[in-house]
Amino acid sequence: MLAALLVVVGVLVFLPSSYVSAGGSVVNSGFEQGEEQEPEEWVLIGNATRVDTEHIYAGNWSAQVTGHGDMLIQWIANITATKIYEAWGWIYVTGNVTGNVTGVIALDFWKVEEDGASQLSPTTMLSASDTGGAYVQKAGMMQAPTSTTHVRIRLYGTGWSDGAVVRFDDIGFWVPASGSYCFIATAAYGTPMAEEIGILRQFRDEYLLTNPMGNALVDLYYRVSPPMAEFITAHPSLKPIVRTGLVPAVAMSTIVVNTTPVEKAAIAGLLVLISVIVAVWATRRRGRGPEYI
């Protein structure tokens, strides 16, 4: 019971501010879709490829580039002009290599017509270098200029040195519901890139958006949360209180995403045991009558 309560509260109230809502799209999340070494919907240039490695984020597949000229490109159509979008992705750079090897997620808005295409915005680059052989998440906000029809996303590396490898996982691009990205968690922390929000995003992507019930709960959250976020933003004194309220959800999400299946089973068993103990204690307390209360 206690475990179920924590999950429901975490899902409905304390979710991060980056769900793929109407008008947005996840771009081949996890690179799990595709044939052989070619990820679905991406164009591969040079020696860019899809690799099957150990479990990293969601599934085993990731995109990989190993030298200058390697690139993955995807075009997303039906982009809404003047809307604010959030882009994010996970970048991996091998450790122990010389030089300043950097993984880059480059995004720009375009107007595409039958007689040609023109770039409408400067290129926004989400990048990471010297990640020590671990994945790090990068995210940023972009506003689509007037007349935008498409966004172009490119994945590549710079500053190459011998033996370097750059990988990408879970590339996303979306527009928040109602055109606003200032939802509860972002309003509380003051930035969509707080470490706590990254943990909540990971919990959402791996454990909520992978099943119908989780999707329904996230949809409900994004229908009811914007007014609360606006109220928090308008009353800054509430932010510390909301951040304190987020602690259980962040702690739960951290445990879930950073533990092995065996550790998860042990934690779940412990929560069930605690719930049973609390239930037995409450039942006995009620049975003793008012004089013991």
N, C-alpha and C positions, 0 to 999 in steps of 0.2 A: 504493500500500500504506500509506504513511504517512498519507495523507488518510483512507483507510478506517478505519485504526486510531483516529485522532482522533475520527471520527464515532461509531464504536461505543462507545469509552470515554465520550464525552460523553453519548451516549444512555442507556447502561446504568447509569452510576455517578453522573453529575453533573447529572441533571435537577432542575428546581425542584420545590418542594413544593406544587404545586397542579394536580393532574390531575383530570379529571372521572371519578370512579370510581363503583362501584356505589352507588346511592343519591343521586347528585348529577346535575346537569344543566347544560350550557352553555345560556345563554339567547340564542338567535339570534345566535350568535357572528358578529361582523362585519356584522350586519344585511344579509347577502347574500340571505336568503330573503324573498320577498314579491312582490307585484304592484304595478307602478307605484311610487307614493310611499308605499305602506303596507307596513311590515315585518311579516313573518309572526308571529302570536301576540301582537302588541302592540295595545292600544287607543289610538287617537290622540285627543287633546282639544285644542281650539283650533286653532292653526295648526301644531301639531307635524306633522312629516313625515319621510319618508325621502328623503335627497338623494344623488344620484350625483355625487361629486366626484373629485378626483384620488386616486390610490392613497395610502391613509393607513396602514392596519395590515394587515388581511386583506381584500383586495378593495377596491372603490371606494365602497361604500354606507356611510352612517352616518345616525344619527338626529339631527334638528335641531329646536331650539326658538328662537323669536325674540322672545318677549314674555311678559308675565304672563298666566297662564292656560293656556299651552301645556304639555302633559304627555303622556308615554307611560307606559302602565300595563300590567303583565303579572302574572298570578297563576300560581304554580307549585304544583301539587297533590302529594300523597303525600310531604310533608315528614315526616321522622322526628323525633318529639319527643325532647328531651334531647340530640340530636346537635349537635356543633359544626360549623358550616358556614363556608366562606370565600366572601366576595363580592368581586368586583372589577369594574373598568370603566375605560375611557379617556375622559377629559373634555377638550374643546377649548373655549376661550373666546377670541373675537377680541381681538386686541391693539388698542391705541390707542383705547380707548373710555373715557369718563368714568364715574365711579361704581364701585361694588364689585360688578361682575357676577360671579356665581358659578354654576357648574354643579353640580347636586346629583343623586346617586343615593341614593334613600331606600328603606330596606328595613324591613319589620316582619312579625312572625309572627302568623298568624290561626288561629282555629278556625272552620271553615265547616261548617254543618249545613243540613239541608233547611229548617229554620224560621228561619234567620238566620246571621249571622256576627259574631264578636267579636274585637277586636284583643287579643292576649295579651302583647305586648312593646312596650317603647318603640321609637320609630323610630330606626334607625341611619342616619346620613347620611355618605356618602362625598362629599366636595366639593372643588372646585378653583376658584380665581379667578386672574385675571391670568396666564394661561398663555402669554401672548405669541403667541397664534395657533398654538400647538403642542399636541399631545396629551400629557397626563400620565396615568399610571396611578395609581389609588387602590384600596386593598384593605383589608379588615378581617375580623375573626372575629366570629361570632354564634352563640349557643347557643339552639336551639329549645326553648321552654318545654313543660312537660307539656301534653298535649292538642292540640298544634300539628298542623294538617293542611295549611296552605298558607303560602306566603310571598308578600307583595305587593312588587313592585318598581316604583318611580316615577322617572321622569327628568324634570327640569324645571330652570328657572333662577330666580335671584333677583337683586335689585339692578339691575334693567334700566335701560339708557340707550339713547338713539337709536343705531341702527346696530349694536347688539350681536347676536352670534350665539353660541349654545352648541350644541355637537354632542357626541354620545356614540358610542362604538364598543366592540365586544367586551365586552358585559356578561356576566358569568359568576356562577354560584352553584352550590356543590357541597359535598359532604361527603367528606373524604379517606377512603381505604381504612382499614378497621379502626377508624374513628372517631377517628383520630389525625392531626394535621397536623404533627407534629414529625418530618419526614423529614430526609434527610441535609443538604440545603442549608440548610434552616431551622435545624436543630440546629447547623450550623457557624457561621452568621452571627448566630444568636440572635434573629432576627426574620423573619417571612415577607415583610416589606416592604423588605428590603435592595435597593439598586439592582442588585446582581449577580443577585439572584433574579428581579427584573423582566426583565432581559435573557434569562435562561434560560427564563422563562415565554414570552416573545415567540418565542423560537426554537422551543419546543415547540408553541405554537399555530399558527405559520405554516408550519413545516416538518416536524413529526412527526405531529401529529394530523390532517393533511390526506391521509394515505395509510395503507393497511392495515399495511404493515411498521412504520411509525412508531408506529401505535396498539399493535401487538403488543409492541414494545420498551418502550413506556411502561407497558403493563399488567404486563409482567415486572418492571420496576423497582419498581412499587408493591406487588408481592407480596413482594419480597425486602428492600426497604429499611427498613421500620419497625424491625426489631431493631437494625440498624446505627445508626439515628438515636438510638434509646434508649441504646445504648452510648456514643455520642458525648456525649449530654446528661449521662450519668452520670459522664463523665470529661472535664471542661472543658479539661484540658491538651491534649486531642487537637484542639480546635477550630482553633487556628492551623495545625496540620498539614493538616487537611482543607481549610481555606480556601486554603492554598497549592496543594493538589492540584486545587482547583476552577479555578485561574487559567487553565489551557489551555482548559477548556470555556467559561469566561466569555469569554475572548478570541476563541475560534472563533465563539461565538454572536453576539458583538458585531459581528464582521466580516460574518457572514452576514446579519444583520438590518439593518445600517446601510450596505450597499453597493448599488450599482446592478447590474443583470444583467451588464453589461459588466465591471464591477470583480470580480464574483463569478467570471466566466469566467477572468479574468486570474489571480486568486488560485488557482483550481482548477488552472489550467495550471502555475502555479509549484509547487504542492504535488506535482503529478505529476512535474514535472522533478526536484524534490528527491528524491522517492521513487526515481526511476530512478537518479539519481546515487548514492544510498545503496546501492541494490541492486547496481550495477556495482562500487562500491568494495568491498562485502562479498564479492562473488564473486571478485574479483581477490585479495583478501586471503586467502581460503581456498585459492585456487589456488597461492599462493606456498609453501605448506607450513609445517610447525610452526616452522621456524627463523626465519620472519619474524613470528611471532605473539608 
